Every structure is written in C-alpha cells, then in structure tokens.
Amino acid sequence: MVEVLKGNLSQINVIDLLSLLTKARHSGRLFLKTDKEQGFVFLNQGEIYAANFGEKKGYDALLKLTALTQGNFSFQDELTTSERHFDEDTKSILEKINVQLQAAVSARVLQNKVLSLIPKGKEVSLQPQEWMVIALSQKQLNLSKIAKELRMDINQVFKIANKLEKQGLAKLQDKEEIMPQEKQQKYIPLLFWKTLKTELATLIGPIAEAVIEDEIKSLGEIKERFPYDKISTLLERISEEIDDPDKKIIFQKKILEILKRI
C-alpha cells in the first residue's frame, strides 16, 4: 500500500483530481477530509466503482465530494472495498456531475441577484406570490433573502423573477449595479397613501379611502408605520375589492408604477 499523492483542495478541485487518477488508470482509494466530514472514492484501473461521504453512498456521495472546495486529500494504491455503487463508465459520471456542479454555481449566483422594476405602460395581471416578490424587491433584497422572508422555495422565486423579466416588468441585476439609496426606509412613505387613494378612487369611487383604511386596520397596522413586508398583502386585498376584471388589471398596472417610485 503506497500513498501516491496528497495535498490540499485549495491546490486542485476534486473533479480535476479524479480526472488525473482516471487518466493514469490508478487503482486504490482517494480519501478526502474536511474539518467536519470525510469521504472516499474507490477506483479500479481508473474506473470509479464506489464512493462514500458521511451517510451518503454512490452518486449522491460523489456529488457532495466533488463539490468540496476546502480540506485535504490523499490517494493510496491497492486499497479496495467490496461495495460497488457504479456500473456507468467514469467519463460519463464525471461529465454528468460537472454539469450539476456548474448548475449549482449558477444557482448560487442567481440567489444573490436583486430584482429591479422597470416602468412599463402595459396591462398586467399578477398572482399574490408575484406581488409579494415585487414588494420585497423594493427593499433591494436578493432572491435568496426574498425566499427566506416569504418562506418560499428558492426555485419558485427564480421562476417568478424570470417571468417578471420576460414580461419586461423587472430586471435581474447584481446589487452593485444598482445605485445605492441614501437611506433604506423601514415604513411605507406617507405620500404613497395619497397616490394609492387617488388611483383607487378613479376605479371604485369615493369608497376608496374607506376600503384602504379597513384593509390597513384588518392587518393590525396604521398608515404612519406600515411595514414594507405587508404591502403586497394589502395591495392584493384591495385589488380583490374591485369586481370589474378590466378595472382590476388597470389598478394593478398603476400600482406597479407606484411601487417603482416608493
């Protein structure tokens, strides 16, 4: 039993390390160790046939191991295991894993994107969850934080963000690309209520103010200290008060413009 090579994962990634062992047709055990966990990949004549990482085995274990970026590794000849987790050829396995790793990297980048609204003179009709994403995006939260705030699956937030972008209503950007606000407001500005009342009154008449006041009260809030994270719920409730579907669409379009300005 000979230790062929060892080192740190800061020097080489696991995919490249396995490719090196595969091309050299090595047989033995690759040992990977982090501060908290450890795992093994077994090869025979350059072909991967087993992998373990914590309680995971096979493909799931190999995927976790190849995603490691910190820790130490060592490869020893002749070490074997009776377990066999792979029948597929190693080249295909590594190609498949590499695609998944790249997708994971892209997802991490997307999670850090923020959604900026684009004023559009077009009619739109949005679902409650889409309103919530729009409202929180005004606080310049990234998609990951929006998902956490709404207790929503991150992939669902991705879908909503992509839909809004395709509709030309918003743009996904890095936070650094957005001009920083001098001061992030904690509560909805008072000017918003006057604008909201005016827009709603053109659709449902003088009862607009009463509708707004009732819905604010039902949420246990007041205008002077109305939090950003409840604005989407309020707007959805107010929208439901509009019986005419065409008027509801007009109202939603107007509110998009208002949200862009607050």
Residue pairs with C-beta under 8 A, 6 or more apart in sequence:
1 76
1 77
1 78
1 79
2 76
2 77
2 78
3 74
3 75
3 76
3 77
4 26
4 28
4 75
4 76
4 77
5 74
5 75
6 72
6 73
6 74
6 75
7 72
7 73
7 74
8 71
8 72
8 73
9 32
9 68
9 69
9 70
9 71
9 72
9 73
10 69
10 70
12 20
13 66
13 69
14 32
14 65
14 66
14 67
14 68
14 73
15 66
15 94
15 97
15 98
15 101
17 30
17 73
18 30
18 41
18 48
18 66
18 90
18 94
19 94
21 30
21 43
21 46
21 75
22 43
22 46
22 47
22 48
22 90
22 91
22 94
23 46
24 46
25 45
25 46
26 43
26 46
26 75
26 77
27 43
27 44
27 45
27 46
27 77
27 78
27 80
28 42
28 43
28 75
28 76
28 77
28 78
28 79
28 80
29 40
29 41
29 42
29 43
29 75
29 76
29 79
29 80
29 81
30 40
30 41
30 42
30 43
30 73
30 74
30 75
31 38
31 39
31 40
31 73
31 74
31 75
31 76
32 38
32 39
32 40
32 41
32 53
32 65
32 68
32 71
32 72
32 73
33 39
33 71
33 72
33 73
34 68
34 70
34 71
35 70
35 71
37 53
37 54
38 53
39 51
39 52
39 53
39 54
39 61
39 64
39 65
40 50
40 51
40 52
40 53
40 81
41 48
41 50
41 51
41 62
41 65
42 48
42 49
42 50
42 51
42 79
42 80
42 81
42 83
43 49
43 90
44 80
46 90
47 86
47 89
47 90
48 62
48 86
48 90
48 93
48 94
49 84
49 85
49 86
50 57
50 58
50 81
50 83
50 84
50 85
50 86
51 57
51 58
51 59
51 61
51 62
51 65
51 85
51 86
52 61
52 83
53 60
53 61
53 62
53 64
53 65
54 61
54 64
56 64
57 83
57 85
58 85
58 86
59 85
59 86
59 93
59 97
61 85
62 93
62 97
63 97
63 100
63 101
66 97
66 101
67 101
67 104
86 93
107 154
107 158
110 143
110 158
110 172
111 142
111 143
111 144
111 154
112 142
112 143
112 144
112 174
112 175
113 142
113 143
113 161
113 172
113 173
113 174
113 175
114 137
114 140
114 141
114 142
114 143
114 172
114 173
114 174
114 175
114 178
115 133
115 134
115 137
115 143
115 146
115 161
115 164
115 170
115 171
115 172
115 173
116 137
116 170
116 171
116 172
116 173
116 178
117 134
117 137
117 138
117 169
117 170
117 256
117 259
117 260
118 168
118 169
118 170
118 171
118 260
119 256
119 257
119 260
120 168
120 169
120 256
121 253
122 168
122 253
123 249
123 250
123 253
124 167
124 169
124 249
124 252
124 253
124 256
125 248
125 249
125 252
126 134
126 252
128 232
128 233
128 236
129 150
129 152
129 156
129 160
130 160
130 163
130 164
131 232
131 235
131 236
132 150
132 232
132 233
133 146
133 150
133 157
133 160
133 161
133 164
134 164
134 170
134 232
134 256
134 259
135 228
135 229
135 231
135 232
135 235
135 259
136 145
136 146
136 149
136 150
136 228
136 229
136 232
137 146
137 170
138 228
138 259
138 262
139 184
139 228
140 175
140 178
140 181
140 184
141 149
142 175
143 154
143 157
143 158
143 161
144 154
146 152
146 157
147 153
147 154
147 156
147 157
149 229
150 157
161 170
161 172
164 170
165 171
165 172
169 256
185 228
186 227
186 228
187 224
187 225
187 226
187 227
187 228
188 223
188 226
188 227
188 228
188 231
188 262
189 262
190 223
190 224
191 262
192 258
192 262
193 212
193 223
195 258
196 212
196 238
196 255
196 258
197 208
197 209
197 212
199 251
199 254
199 255
199 258
200 208
200 211
200 212
200 238
200 251
201 208
201 209
203 242
203 244
203 247
203 250
203 251
204 211
204 241
204 242
204 247
211 238
211 241
212 238
215 234
215 237
215 238
215 241
216 222
216 223
216 226
216 234
218 237
219 230
219 233
219 234
221 227
221 230
226 234
231 259
235 255
238 251
239 248
239 251
239 252
239 255
242 248
242 251
